[in-house]
Each structure stands twice: as structure tokens, then as C-alpha cells.
């Protein structure tokens, strides 16, 4: 079942305002579980986690910045 344009806009806003900060705190807490790794390894982990959150949510964010395709054109 595909999400409508309005539903995708709402979900993308919720994800960016609530979900992304929670994900950032979880990533920092995950790194804090281990002894402080070398800075290069920490950087690689943060970059990988920073990219990894977007792939499962790609469908939600597709076309959100464009005009509503269901809206009548004038």
C-alpha cells in the first residue's frame, strides 16, 4: 500500500523532528557503550550510521519537496 502525498509529508516531518534526534542519541549511546575508539573509527561509525538511517526511509522522502501531484493544475 503506497502512502499518499500528504501522508508522506506528515511522516517525513515526524521522522525529521522526532525520529532523527532519537536516532542520533541512540548512535551516541551505542558508541558510549565501548571504550572511546580511535577517532578515525568513530568517524567511520558515525558516517555509516548517518547514511544508514536514510535507506529504509527513502520511499517516505521521495518527492516530498515537489508540488502535490494530486492537486489540480491552474
Sine and cosine of phi, psi and omega as CSV:
sin_phi,cos_phi,sin_psi,cos_psi,sin_omega,cos_omega
0.00,0.00,0.86,-0.52,-0.01,-1.00
-0.99,0.11,0.56,-0.83,0.04,-1.00
-0.99,0.15,0.56,-0.83,0.08,-1.00
-0.96,0.30,0.20,-0.98,-0.01,-1.00
-0.87,0.49,-0.70,0.71,-0.01,-1.00
-0.91,0.41,-0.63,0.78,0.03,-1.00
-0.91,0.41,-0.66,0.75,0.05,-1.00
-0.89,0.45,-0.64,0.77,0.03,-1.00
-0.90,0.43,-0.69,0.72,0.00,-1.00
-0.91,0.43,-0.73,0.69,0.00,-1.00
-0.90,0.44,-0.62,0.78,0.01,-1.00
-0.91,0.42,-0.61,0.79,0.04,-1.00
-0.91,0.41,-0.70,0.72,0.03,-1.00
-0.89,0.45,-0.67,0.74,0.01,-1.00
-0.89,0.46,-0.69,0.72,-0.05,-1.00
-0.96,0.29,-0.57,0.82,-0.06,-1.00
-1.00,0.08,-0.61,0.79,-0.07,-1.00
-0.96,-0.29,-0.78,0.62,-0.14,-0.99
-0.93,0.38,-0.68,0.73,-0.05,-1.00
-0.91,0.41,-0.71,0.70,0.09,-1.00
-0.87,0.49,-0.62,0.79,0.05,-1.00
-0.90,0.44,-0.66,0.76,0.02,-1.00
-0.90,0.44,-0.64,0.77,0.02,-1.00
-0.90,0.43,-0.71,0.71,0.03,-1.00
-0.89,0.46,-0.65,0.76,0.03,-1.00
-0.90,0.43,-0.63,0.78,0.02,-1.00
-0.92,0.40,-0.66,0.75,0.02,-1.00
-0.92,0.39,-0.64,0.77,0.03,-1.00
-0.92,0.40,-0.58,0.81,0.04,-1.00
-0.90,0.44,-0.70,0.71,0.03,-1.00
-0.92,0.40,-0.56,0.83,-0.03,-1.00
-0.94,0.34,-0.31,0.95,0.04,-1.00
-0.90,0.43,-0.51,0.86,-0.02,-1.00
-0.99,-0.13,0.32,-0.95,0.16,-0.99
-0.87,0.50,0.46,-0.89,-0.05,-1.00
-0.82,0.58,0.93,-0.36,0.01,-1.00
-0.96,0.28,0.19,-0.98,0.08,-1.00
-0.84,0.54,0.49,-0.87,-0.10,-1.00
-0.87,0.50,-0.59,0.81,-0.01,-1.00
-0.92,0.39,-0.62,0.79,0.03,-1.00
-0.94,0.34,-0.65,0.76,0.04,-1.00
-0.88,0.47,-0.67,0.74,0.04,-1.00
-0.89,0.47,-0.69,0.72,0.01,-1.00
-0.88,0.47,-0.67,0.74,0.01,-1.00
-0.90,0.43,-0.70,0.72,-0.01,-1.00
-0.92,0.40,-0.63,0.78,0.04,-1.00
-0.91,0.41,-0.69,0.73,0.01,-1.00
-0.89,0.45,-0.69,0.72,0.03,-1.00
-0.93,0.37,-0.52,0.85,0.03,-1.00
-0.93,0.37,-0.50,0.86,0.04,-1.00
-1.00,0.06,-0.59,0.81,-0.12,-0.99
-0.90,0.45,-0.49,0.87,-0.04,-1.00
-0.94,0.33,-0.43,0.90,-0.11,-0.99
-0.98,0.19,-0.52,0.85,-0.08,-1.00
-0.88,0.47,-0.73,0.69,0.02,-1.00
-0.93,0.37,-0.37,0.93,-0.07,-1.00
-0.98,-0.20,0.17,0.99,-0.05,-1.00
-0.85,0.53,-0.65,0.76,-0.03,-1.00
-0.90,0.43,-0.51,0.86,-0.01,-1.00
-0.95,0.32,-0.62,0.79,-0.10,-0.99
-1.00,0.03,-0.17,0.99,-0.04,-1.00
-0.90,0.43,0.85,-0.52,0.10,-0.99
0.97,0.24,0.16,0.99,-0.05,-1.00
-0.93,0.36,-0.52,0.86,-0.02,-1.00
-0.98,0.17,-0.12,0.99,-0.01,-1.00
-1.00,-0.03,0.16,-0.99,0.04,-1.00
-0.93,0.38,0.43,-0.90,0.01,-1.00
-0.88,0.47,0.87,-0.49,-0.02,-1.00
-0.94,0.33,-0.34,0.94,-0.02,-1.00
-1.00,0.02,-0.18,0.98,-0.02,-1.00
-0.97,0.26,0.70,-0.72,0.00,-1.00
-0.90,0.43,0.66,-0.75,0.01,-1.00
-0.99,0.11,0.62,-0.79,0.05,-1.00
-1.00,-0.08,0.00,0.00,0.00,0.00
